[in-house]
Amino acid sequence: MPSTNRVPLSVLELVPRSQGMTPADAMQHSTALATRLDELGYHRLWVAEHHGTESFMSSATSLILGHFANHTHGIRLGSGGVMLPNHSPLMVAEYYGTLATLHGDRFDLGLGRAPGTDPLTAAALARSASGLNDFAGNVLDLVSYLGEGNTTRVRALPGEGTNVPIWMLGSSTGGAQVAAALGLPFSFASHFAPQQMREALAVYRERFNADAETAQVDKPTVMAGINVLVAPSEAEAHYLFTTAQQMVAAIRTGGSAPLAPPVDDLSTVVPEGLLSMISEFHSVKAVGDPSQVVPQLEEFAAAYELDELIVTTYTHDPAMRRRSFELLAEAWGITPRT
């Protein structure tokens, strides 16, 4: 029987591309996974915006989410997130308003400030200012475009009146401050930047303004990311996890490559000086067999008083990633969708 106090589980997707795959292959595997996650009963499936990388094919989040919507039925879909300084708030409102108009109330709009890419590509995206005040102003514009009774001459059509739920994303106290001031739910990127998590959540909870005009929840609401890999045995799980560890090493050294196959000994493919950095990057993780992963997730959720967990999993073989989510869903006690 599932524990009565287990929080909902959601999935963060970056449309990973493994060695030997074309971009079209990666899209097909992610679409098949979306269908399976829906069947398994996961709460949300979010797609994160990344640009200019061989590893992830998730640059156009709204297009991918629209495609996923045609292959799923009950799972909530959303951005985890849209990097708002890369876009005009009006265009984001039109894109996500169009999704909501086509598919109904199934979408979340998670917003972040990071470029999601390297500086050169960020410049090509013609990013606007990403300071906290500029960012907060853009969020206010976006809320206005998606709400009802917009009195400005600029309107998002479709989009107006859809009230697509907005989440604030962050990996520091900056995003926490904006989320608190605007009364928005907050998703912390602890799966890759856990260093300021406790401080950021404290800021968010202490400063949360439920009376803000933009408030969408009546109390602080927190989701956090965690790296997960479940396999029938602990040894296999750690073996498969070396793909994610190699990915981190490539990212940290400025590389961009499709996901590599797992290896028996990580030190044979990663310089010794990077091993501690990888360990720090993946300090928030749950890797092992189902009986090991479930208590690790429960402990993480309890330690930070989380309302929801969003897990991310990378394997070279898409079948192993799908199996990991299947084993996790069964062990966590998620009710499948019919």
Contacts in CASP RR format, 6 or more apart in sequence:
PFRMAT RR
TARGET T0000
AUTHOR 0000-0000-0000
METHOD contacts of the structure
MODEL  1
MPSTNRVPLSVLELVPRSQGMTPADAMQHSTALATRLDELGYHRLWVAEH
HGTESFMSSATSLILGHFANHTHGIRLGSGGVMLPNHSPLMVAEYYGTLA
TLHGDRFDLGLGRAPGTDPLTAAALARSASGLNDFAGNVLDLVSYLGEGN
TTRVRALPGEGTNVPIWMLGSSTGGAQVAAALGLPFSFASHFAPQQMREA
LAVYRERFNADAETAQVDKPTVMAGINVLVAPSEAEAHYLFTTAQQMVAA
IRTGGSAPLAPPVDDLSTVVPEGLLSMISEFHSVKAVGDPSQVVPQLEEF
AAAYELDELIVTTYTHDPAMRRRSFELLAEAWGITPRT
2 332 0 8 1.000
2 333 0 8 1.000
2 334 0 8 1.000
3 298 0 8 1.000
6 298 0 8 1.000
6 301 0 8 1.000
6 332 0 8 1.000
6 333 0 8 1.000
7 301 0 8 1.000
7 306 0 8 1.000
7 307 0 8 1.000
7 308 0 8 1.000
7 309 0 8 1.000
8 43 0 8 1.000
8 44 0 8 1.000
8 307 0 8 1.000
8 308 0 8 1.000
8 309 0 8 1.000
9 42 0 8 1.000
9 43 0 8 1.000
9 308 0 8 1.000
9 309 0 8 1.000
9 310 0 8 1.000
9 311 0 8 1.000
9 328 0 8 1.000
9 329 0 8 1.000
9 332 0 8 1.000
9 334 0 8 1.000
10 42 0 8 1.000
10 43 0 8 1.000
10 44 0 8 1.000
10 45 0 8 1.000
10 46 0 8 1.000
10 76 0 8 1.000
10 223 0 8 1.000
10 308 0 8 1.000
10 309 0 8 1.000
10 310 0 8 1.000
10 311 0 8 1.000
11 37 0 8 1.000
11 42 0 8 1.000
11 44 0 8 1.000
11 45 0 8 1.000
11 46 0 8 1.000
11 310 0 8 1.000
11 311 0 8 1.000
11 312 0 8 1.000
11 313 0 8 1.000
11 325 0 8 1.000
12 46 0 8 1.000
12 48 0 8 1.000
12 80 0 8 1.000
12 191 0 8 1.000
12 225 0 8 1.000
12 310 0 8 1.000
12 311 0 8 1.000
12 312 0 8 1.000
13 30 0 8 1.000
13 33 0 8 1.000
13 34 0 8 1.000
13 45 0 8 1.000
13 46 0 8 1.000
13 47 0 8 1.000
13 48 0 8 1.000
13 58 0 8 1.000
13 312 0 8 1.000
14 47 0 8 1.000
14 48 0 8 1.000
14 50 0 8 1.000
14 55 0 8 1.000
14 56 0 8 1.000
14 57 0 8 1.000
14 58 0 8 1.000
14 312 0 8 1.000
15 26 0 8 1.000
15 27 0 8 1.000
15 30 0 8 1.000
15 47 0 8 1.000
15 56 0 8 1.000
15 57 0 8 1.000
15 58 0 8 1.000
15 64 0 8 1.000
16 26 0 8 1.000
16 30 0 8 1.000
16 55 0 8 1.000
16 56 0 8 1.000
16 57 0 8 1.000
16 259 0 8 1.000
16 314 0 8 1.000
17 23 0 8 1.000
17 25 0 8 1.000
17 26 0 8 1.000
17 54 0 8 1.000
17 55 0 8 1.000
17 56 0 8 1.000
17 57 0 8 1.000
17 258 0 8 1.000
17 259 0 8 1.000
18 26 0 8 1.000
18 258 0 8 1.000
18 259 0 8 1.000
18 260 0 8 1.000
18 316 0 8 1.000
18 317 0 8 1.000
18 318 0 8 1.000
19 257 0 8 1.000
19 258 0 8 1.000
19 259 0 8 1.000
19 260 0 8 1.000
19 261 0 8 1.000
19 316 0 8 1.000
20 258 0 8 1.000
21 29 0 8 1.000
21 258 0 8 1.000
23 57 0 8 1.000
26 57 0 8 1.000
27 57 0 8 1.000
27 64 0 8 1.000
27 67 0 8 1.000
29 318 0 8 1.000
30 57 0 8 1.000
30 64 0 8 1.000
31 67 0 8 1.000
31 68 0 8 1.000
31 71 0 8 1.000
32 318 0 8 1.000
32 322 0 8 1.000
33 318 0 8 1.000
33 321 0 8 1.000
33 322 0 8 1.000
33 325 0 8 1.000
34 45 0 8 1.000
34 68 0 8 1.000
34 71 0 8 1.000
34 72 0 8 1.000
34 75 0 8 1.000
35 71 0 8 1.000
35 72 0 8 1.000
36 322 0 8 1.000
36 325 0 8 1.000
36 326 0 8 1.000
37 45 0 8 1.000
37 72 0 8 1.000
37 75 0 8 1.000
37 325 0 8 1.000
38 45 0 8 1.000
38 71 0 8 1.000
38 72 0 8 1.000
38 73 0 8 1.000
38 74 0 8 1.000
38 75 0 8 1.000
38 337 0 8 1.000
39 336 0 8 1.000
39 337 0 8 1.000
40 325 0 8 1.000
40 326 0 8 1.000
40 329 0 8 1.000
40 334 0 8 1.000
40 336 0 8 1.000
40 337 0 8 1.000
41 75 0 8 1.000
41 329 0 8 1.000
41 334 0 8 1.000
41 335 0 8 1.000
41 336 0 8 1.000
41 337 0 8 1.000
42 75 0 8 1.000
42 325 0 8 1.000
42 329 0 8 1.000
42 334 0 8 1.000
43 75 0 8 1.000
43 76 0 8 1.000
43 308 0 8 1.000
44 75 0 8 1.000
44 76 0 8 1.000
44 77 0 8 1.000
44 78 0 8 1.000
44 108 0 8 1.000
44 308 0 8 1.000
44 310 0 8 1.000
45 68 0 8 1.000
45 72 0 8 1.000
45 75 0 8 1.000
45 76 0 8 1.000
45 77 0 8 1.000
45 78 0 8 1.000
46 77 0 8 1.000
46 78 0 8 1.000
46 79 0 8 1.000
46 80 0 8 1.000
46 81 0 8 1.000
46 108 0 8 1.000
46 110 0 8 1.000
46 310 0 8 1.000
47 58 0 8 1.000
47 61 0 8 1.000
47 64 0 8 1.000
47 65 0 8 1.000
47 68 0 8 1.000
47 77 0 8 1.000
47 78 0 8 1.000
47 79 0 8 1.000
47 80 0 8 1.000
47 81 0 8 1.000
48 56 0 8 1.000
48 58 0 8 1.000
48 61 0 8 1.000
48 79 0 8 1.000
48 80 0 8 1.000
48 81 0 8 1.000
49 58 0 8 1.000
49 59 0 8 1.000
49 61 0 8 1.000
49 79 0 8 1.000
49 80 0 8 1.000
49 81 0 8 1.000
49 82 0 8 1.000
49 83 0 8 1.000
49 86 0 8 1.000
49 116 0 8 1.000
50 56 0 8 1.000
50 58 0 8 1.000
50 59 0 8 1.000
50 116 0 8 1.000
50 117 0 8 1.000
51 59 0 8 1.000
51 86 0 8 1.000
51 115 0 8 1.000
51 116 0 8 1.000
51 117 0 8 1.000
51 121 0 8 1.000
51 122 0 8 1.000
51 125 0 8 1.000
52 59 0 8 1.000
52 117 0 8 1.000
52 118 0 8 1.000
52 121 0 8 1.000
52 256 0 8 1.000
53 117 0 8 1.000
53 256 0 8 1.000
54 256 0 8 1.000
54 257 0 8 1.000
54 258 0 8 1.000
55 247 0 8 1.000
55 250 0 8 1.000
55 251 0 8 1.000
55 256 0 8 1.000
55 257 0 8 1.000
55 258 0 8 1.000
55 259 0 8 1.000
58 64 0 8 1.000
61 78 0 8 1.000
61 79 0 8 1.000
61 80 0 8 1.000
61 81 0 8 1.000
61 82 0 8 1.000
62 79 0 8 1.000
62 82 0 8 1.000
62 95 0 8 1.000
62 96 0 8 1.000
62 98 0 8 1.000
62 99 0 8 1.000
65 77 0 8 1.000
65 78 0 8 1.000
65 79 0 8 1.000
65 99 0 8 1.000
65 107 0 8 1.000
66 77 0 8 1.000
66 99 0 8 1.000
66 102 0 8 1.000
66 103 0 8 1.000
68 77 0 8 1.000
69 77 0 8 1.000
69 99 0 8 1.000
69 102 0 8 1.000
69 103 0 8 1.000
69 106 0 8 1.000
73 337 0 8 1.000
74 106 0 8 1.000
74 337 0 8 1.000
75 106 0 8 1.000
75 337 0 8 1.000
76 106 0 8 1.000
76 107 0 8 1.000
76 108 0 8 1.000
77 99 0 8 1.000
77 106 0 8 1.000
77 107 0 8 1.000
77 108 0 8 1.000
78 107 0 8 1.000
78 108 0 8 1.000
78 109 0 8 1.000
78 110 0 8 1.000
79 96 0 8 1.000
79 108 0 8 1.000
79 109 0 8 1.000
79 110 0 8 1.000
79 111 0 8 1.000
80 110 0 8 1.000
80 167 0 8 1.000
80 169 0 8 1.000
80 187 0 8 1.000
81 110 0 8 1.000
81 111 0 8 1.000
81 112 0 8 1.000
81 169 0 8 1.000
82 92 0 8 1.000
82 109 0 8 1.000
82 110 0 8 1.000
82 111 0 8 1.000
82 112 0 8 1.000
83 111 0 8 1.000
83 112 0 8 1.000
83 113 0 8 1.000
83 114 0 8 1.000
83 115 0 8 1.000
83 116 0 8 1.000
84 92 0 8 1.000
84 111 0 8 1.000
84 112 0 8 1.000
84 113 0 8 1.000
84 135 0 8 1.000
84 138 0 8 1.000
84 139 0 8 1.000
84 142 0 8 1.000
85 113 0 8 1.000
85 115 0 8 1.000
85 127 0 8 1.000
85 128 0 8 1.000
85 129 0 8 1.000
85 130 0 8 1.000
85 134 0 8 1.000
85 135 0 8 1.000
85 138 0 8 1.000
86 115 0 8 1.000
86 116 0 8 1.000
86 122 0 8 1.000
86 125 0 8 1.000
86 127 0 8 1.000
88 128 0 8 1.000
89 138 0 8 1.000
89 139 0 8 1.000
89 141 0 8 1.000
89 142 0 8 1.000
89 145 0 8 1.000
90 141 0 8 1.000
90 145 0 8 1.000
90 154 0 8 1.000
90 156 0 8 1.000
92 109 0 8 1.000
92 142 0 8 1.000
93 142 0 8 1.000
93 145 0 8 1.000
93 146 0 8 1.000
93 156 0 8 1.000
93 159 0 8 1.000
93 160 0 8 1.000
94 156 0 8 1.000
94 157 0 8 1.000
94 158 0 8 1.000
94 159 0 8 1.000
96 107 0 8 1.000
96 109 0 8 1.000
96 146 0 8 1.000
96 159 0 8 1.000
96 162 0 8 1.000
96 164 0 8 1.000
97 107 0 8 1.000
97 146 0 8 1.000
97 156 0 8 1.000
97 158 0 8 1.000
97 159 0 8 1.000
97 162 0 8 1.000
97 164 0 8 1.000
98 158 0 8 1.000
98 159 0 8 1.000
99 107 0 8 1.000
99 164 0 8 1.000
100 106 0 8 1.000
100 107 0 8 1.000
100 158 0 8 1.000
100 159 0 8 1.000
100 162 0 8 1.000
100 164 0 8 1.000
101 158 0 8 1.000
101 159 0 8 1.000
101 162 0 8 1.000
107 164 0 8 1.000
107 165 0 8 1.000
108 164 0 8 1.000
108 165 0 8 1.000
108 166 0 8 1.000
108 167 0 8 1.000
109 142 0 8 1.000
109 146 0 8 1.000
109 164 0 8 1.000
109 165 0 8 1.000
109 166 0 8 1.000
109 167 0 8 1.000
110 166 0 8 1.000
110 167 0 8 1.000
110 168 0 8 1.000
110 169 0 8 1.000
110 187 0 8 1.000
111 139 0 8 1.000
111 142 0 8 1.000
111 166 0 8 1.000
111 167 0 8 1.000
111 168 0 8 1.000
111 169 0 8 1.000
112 135 0 8 1.000
112 168 0 8 1.000
112 169 0 8 1.000
112 170 0 8 1.000
112 175 0 8 1.000
113 130 0 8 1.000
113 131 0 8 1.000
113 135 0 8 1.000
113 170 0 8 1.000
113 175 0 8 1.000
114 130 0 8 1.000
114 171 0 8 1.000
115 121 0 8 1.000
115 122 0 8 1.000
115 125 0 8 1.000
115 127 0 8 1.000
115 130 0 8 1.000
116 122 0 8 1.000
117 125 0 8 1.000
118 254 0 8 1.000
128 134 0 8 1.000
128 138 0 8 1.000
132 174 0 8 1.000
132 175 0 8 1.000
132 177 0 8 1.000
132 178 0 8 1.000
135 178 0 8 1.000
136 178 0 8 1.000
136 181 0 8 1.000
136 182 0 8 1.000
139 166 0 8 1.000
139 168 0 8 1.000
139 178 0 8 1.000
139 182 0 8 1.000
139 184 0 8 1.000
139 214 0 8 1.000
140 182 0 8 1.000
140 214 0 8 1.000
142 166 0 8 1.000
143 166 0 8 1.000
143 182 0 8 1.000
143 214 0 8 1.000
144 150 0 8 1.000
144 152 0 8 1.000
145 154 0 8 1.000
145 155 0 8 1.000
145 156 0 8 1.000
145 159 0 8 1.000
145 160 0 8 1.000
146 156 0 8 1.000
146 159 0 8 1.000
146 160 0 8 1.000
146 161 0 8 1.000
146 162 0 8 1.000
146 163 0 8 1.000
146 164 0 8 1.000
146 166 0 8 1.000
147 160 0 8 1.000
147 161 0 8 1.000
147 162 0 8 1.000
147 163 0 8 1.000
148 160 0 8 1.000
148 161 0 8 1.000
148 163 0 8 1.000
149 160 0 8 1.000
149 161 0 8 1.000
150 156 0 8 1.000
150 160 0 8 1.000
165 185 0 8 1.000
165 216 0 8 1.000
166 184 0 8 1.000
166 216 0 8 1.000
167 184 0 8 1.000
167 185 0 8 1.000
167 186 0 8 1.000
167 187 0 8 1.000
167 223 0 8 1.000
168 175 0 8 1.000
168 176 0 8 1.000
168 178 0 8 1.000
168 179 0 8 1.000
168 182 0 8 1.000
168 184 0 8 1.000
168 185 0 8 1.000
168 186 0 8 1.000
168 187 0 8 1.000
169 175 0 8 1.000
169 186 0 8 1.000
169 187 0 8 1.000
169 188 0 8 1.000
169 189 0 8 1.000
170 176 0 8 1.000
170 179 0 8 1.000
170 186 0 8 1.000
170 187 0 8 1.000
170 188 0 8 1.000
170 189 0 8 1.000
170 200 0 8 1.000
171 188 0 8 1.000
171 189 0 8 1.000
171 190 0 8 1.000
171 192 0 8 1.000
171 193 0 8 1.000
171 196 0 8 1.000
171 200 0 8 1.000
172 193 0 8 1.000
172 196 0 8 1.000
172 200 0 8 1.000
173 196 0 8 1.000
173 199 0 8 1.000
173 200 0 8 1.000
173 203 0 8 1.000
174 200 0 8 1.000
174 203 0 8 1.000
175 186 0 8 1.000
175 200 0 8 1.000
176 186 0 8 1.000
176 188 0 8 1.000
176 200 0 8 1.000
176 201 0 8 1.000
176 203 0 8 1.000
176 204 0 8 1.000
176 207 0 8 1.000
177 203 0 8 1.000
177 204 0 8 1.000
177 207 0 8 1.000
178 184 0 8 1.000
179 185 0 8 1.000
179 186 0 8 1.000
179 204 0 8 1.000
179 208 0 8 1.000
180 186 0 8 1.000
180 203 0 8 1.000
180 204 0 8 1.000
180 205 0 8 1.000
180 206 0 8 1.000
180 207 0 8 1.000
180 208 0 8 1.000
180 209 0 8 1.000
180 220 0 8 1.000
181 207 0 8 1.000
181 209 0 8 1.000
181 212 0 8 1.000
182 209 0 8 1.000
182 212 0 8 1.000
182 214 0 8 1.000
182 215 0 8 1.000
183 208 0 8 1.000
183 209 0 8 1.000
183 210 0 8 1.000
183 212 0 8 1.000
183 214 0 8 1.000
183 215 0 8 1.000
183 216 0 8 1.000
183 217 0 8 1.000
184 214 0 8 1.000
184 215 0 8 1.000
184 216 0 8 1.000
184 217 0 8 1.000
185 216 0 8 1.000
185 217 0 8 1.000
185 221 0 8 1.000
185 222 0 8 1.000
185 223 0 8 1.000
186 201 0 8 1.000
186 204 0 8 1.000
186 220 0 8 1.000
186 221 0 8 1.000
186 222 0 8 1.000
186 223 0 8 1.000
187 222 0 8 1.000
187 223 0 8 1.000
187 224 0 8 1.000
187 225 0 8 1.000
187 310 0 8 1.000
188 197 0 8 1.000
188 200 0 8 1.000
188 201 0 8 1.000
188 222 0 8 1.000
188 223 0 8 1.000
188 224 0 8 1.000
188 225 0 8 1.000
189 225 0 8 1.000
190 197 0 8 1.000
190 224 0 8 1.000
190 225 0 8 1.000
190 226 0 8 1.000
190 284 0 8 1.000
191 224 0 8 1.000
191 225 0 8 1.000
191 226 0 8 1.000
191 227 0 8 1.000
191 284 0 8 1.000
191 310 0 8 1.000
191 312 0 8 1.000
192 281 0 8 1.000
194 283 0 8 1.000
194 284 0 8 1.000
197 224 0 8 1.000
197 284 0 8 1.000
197 304 0 8 1.000
198 304 0 8 1.000
201 222 0 8 1.000
201 304 0 8 1.000
201 305 0 8 1.000
204 220 0 8 1.000
204 222 0 8 1.000
205 220 0 8 1.000
205 222 0 8 1.000
208 219 0 8 1.000
208 220 0 8 1.000
209 215 0 8 1.000
210 217 0 8 1.000
210 218 0 8 1.000
210 219 0 8 1.000
221 307 0 8 1.000
222 304 0 8 1.000
222 305 0 8 1.000
222 306 0 8 1.000
222 307 0 8 1.000
222 308 0 8 1.000
223 306 0 8 1.000
223 307 0 8 1.000
223 308 0 8 1.000
223 309 0 8 1.000
223 310 0 8 1.000
224 284 0 8 1.000
224 300 0 8 1.000
224 304 0 8 1.000
224 306 0 8 1.000
224 308 0 8 1.000
224 309 0 8 1.000
224 310 0 8 1.000
225 284 0 8 1.000
225 309 0 8 1.000
225 310 0 8 1.000
225 311 0 8 1.000
225 312 0 8 1.000
226 284 0 8 1.000
226 285 0 8 1.000
226 286 0 8 1.000
226 297 0 8 1.000
226 300 0 8 1.000
226 309 0 8 1.000
226 310 0 8 1.000
226 311 0 8 1.000
226 312 0 8 1.000
227 244 0 8 1.000
227 282 0 8 1.000
227 284 0 8 1.000
227 285 0 8 1.000
227 286 0 8 1.000
227 287 0 8 1.000
227 311 0 8 1.000
227 312 0 8 1.000
227 313 0 8 1.000
228 285 0 8 1.000
228 286 0 8 1.000
228 287 0 8 1.000
228 293 0 8 1.000
228 297 0 8 1.000
228 311 0 8 1.000
228 312 0 8 1.000
228 313 0 8 1.000
228 324 0 8 1.000
228 328 0 8 1.000
229 237 0 8 1.000
229 240 0 8 1.000
229 241 0 8 1.000
229 244 0 8 1.000
229 285 0 8 1.000
229 286 0 8 1.000
229 287 0 8 1.000
229 288 0 8 1.000
229 313 0 8 1.000
229 314 0 8 1.000
229 315 0 8 1.000
229 324 0 8 1.000
230 237 0 8 1.000
230 286 0 8 1.000
230 287 0 8 1.000
230 288 0 8 1.000
230 289 0 8 1.000
230 290 0 8 1.000
230 293 0 8 1.000
230 323 0 8 1.000
230 324 0 8 1.000
230 325 0 8 1.000
230 327 0 8 1.000
230 328 0 8 1.000
230 331 0 8 1.000
231 237 0 8 1.000
231 240 0 8 1.000
231 288 0 8 1.000
231 289 0 8 1.000
231 320 0 8 1.000
231 323 0 8 1.000
231 324 0 8 1.000
231 327 0 8 1.000
232 289 0 8 1.000
232 327 0 8 1.000
233 288 0 8 1.000
233 289 0 8 1.000
234 288 0 8 1.000
234 289 0 8 1.000
234 292 0 8 1.000
237 287 0 8 1.000
237 288 0 8 1.000
237 289 0 8 1.000
237 293 0 8 1.000
238 287 0 8 1.000
238 288 0 8 1.000
239 262 0 8 1.000
239 263 0 8 1.000
239 264 0 8 1.000
240 262 0 8 1.000
240 315 0 8 1.000
240 316 0 8 1.000
240 320 0 8 1.000
240 324 0 8 1.000
241 262 0 8 1.000
241 285 0 8 1.000
241 287 0 8 1.000
242 262 0 8 1.000
242 263 0 8 1.000
242 266 0 8 1.000
243 259 0 8 1.000
243 260 0 8 1.000
243 261 0 8 1.000
243 262 0 8 1.000
243 314 0 8 1.000
243 315 0 8 1.000
243 316 0 8 1.000
244 282 0 8 1.000
244 313 0 8 1.000
244 314 0 8 1.000
244 315 0 8 1.000
245 266 0 8 1.000
245 270 0 8 1.000
245 278 0 8 1.000
245 282 0 8 1.000
246 259 0 8 1.000
246 260 0 8 1.000
246 263 0 8 1.000
246 266 0 8 1.000
246 269 0 8 1.000
246 270 0 8 1.000
247 259 0 8 1.000
247 260 0 8 1.000
247 314 0 8 1.000
248 277 0 8 1.000
248 278 0 8 1.000
248 281 0 8 1.000
248 282 0 8 1.000
249 270 0 8 1.000
249 271 0 8 1.000
249 274 0 8 1.000
249 277 0 8 1.000
249 278 0 8 1.000
250 256 0 8 1.000
250 257 0 8 1.000
252 274 0 8 1.000
252 277 0 8 1.000
252 278 0 8 1.000
252 281 0 8 1.000
253 274 0 8 1.000
259 314 0 8 1.000
259 315 0 8 1.000
259 316 0 8 1.000
260 269 0 8 1.000
260 316 0 8 1.000
261 316 0 8 1.000
262 315 0 8 1.000
262 316 0 8 1.000
263 269 0 8 1.000
266 275 0 8 1.000
266 278 0 8 1.000
267 275 0 8 1.000
270 278 0 8 1.000
284 300 0 8 1.000
285 296 0 8 1.000
286 292 0 8 1.000
286 293 0 8 1.000
286 296 0 8 1.000
286 297 0 8 1.000
286 300 0 8 1.000
286 311 0 8 1.000
287 293 0 8 1.000
290 327 0 8 1.000
290 328 0 8 1.000
290 330 0 8 1.000
290 331 0 8 1.000
291 331 0 8 1.000
293 328 0 8 1.000
293 331 0 8 1.000
294 331 0 8 1.000
294 332 0 8 1.000
297 309 0 8 1.000
297 311 0 8 1.000
297 332 0 8 1.000
300 306 0 8 1.000
300 309 0 8 1.000
301 309 0 8 1.000
311 328 0 8 1.000
313 321 0 8 1.000
313 324 0 8 1.000
313 325 0 8 1.000
314 321 0 8 1.000
315 321 0 8 1.000
315 324 0 8 1.000
329 336 0 8 1.000
END
